[in-house]
Amino acid sequence: FFCDVDYDVFRYMQDHNKTYGFTINLFDAPESIPSLWPETIKFLAAHPEHLAHNNALAWLTDSTRRSDINLKAHGYSTCHFWTNFEIADLNFFRSQAYEDYFNHLDRAGGFFYERWGDAPVHAIGVGLFEDSSKVHWFKDIGYNHIPFYNCPNRPEGKCRGCTPGQFYAGESWLQREDCRPIWFKHVGMG
């Protein structure tokens, strides 16, 4: 953590009716999840009732920033919230929609035969079955999980060891991995 966290993040989530909070949002390797999106489409066809009214399907299928990845992932942008830092209302992950989705994926076998990890599965679940307004980007929490950062622009003394707005350390190609601009576009933040 680069910054002092000087408030109760759990109280913030509760007081603002948020279900899911994140700091970093990036693309996944499509080679590791080739059948995840096709299985998700099968699930949605069988359970359209679970799709939230104000969902993030546009974020999950966006191809404008990385069309090469979207093509390899069969229509999935591979954008996901990095679960190294996530705050979630467990009632969501215990909901009928998420339980049904997880059970469908479990039967499909991709957890075993591919690399369907918690990050893309959580992100797809949240993106499809929760109202986008209940997802919160903790822009004020400075967080680092090498090589990616969330480095906020906060008053002097609140953050140390990062440059405001910095997303990565290392090679410049890492900047291409940032899905936050697609999320911001989806939720009207930019």
Salt bridges, closest charged atoms under 4 A:
ASP4 OD1 - ARG160 NH2 3.04
ASP6 OD1 - ARG154 NH2 3.48
ASP6 OD2 - LYS158 NZ 2.39
ASP15 OD1 - ARG11 NH1 3.80
ASP28 OD1 - ARG115 NH2 2.88
GLU31 OE2 - LYS72 NZ 3.60
GLU39 OE2 - LYS42 NZ 3.03
GLU39 OE1 - HIS104 NE2 2.92
GLU49 OE2 - HIS47 ND1 3.03
GLU49 OE2 - HIS50 NE2 3.76
ASP62 OD2 - LYS185 NZ 3.14
ASP68 OD1 - ARG66 NE 3.47
GLU86 OE1 - HIS122 ND1 3.08
ASP100 OD2 - HIS50 NE2 2.81
GLU177 OE2 - ARG66 NH1 2.98
ASP178 OD1 - ARG180 NE 3.03
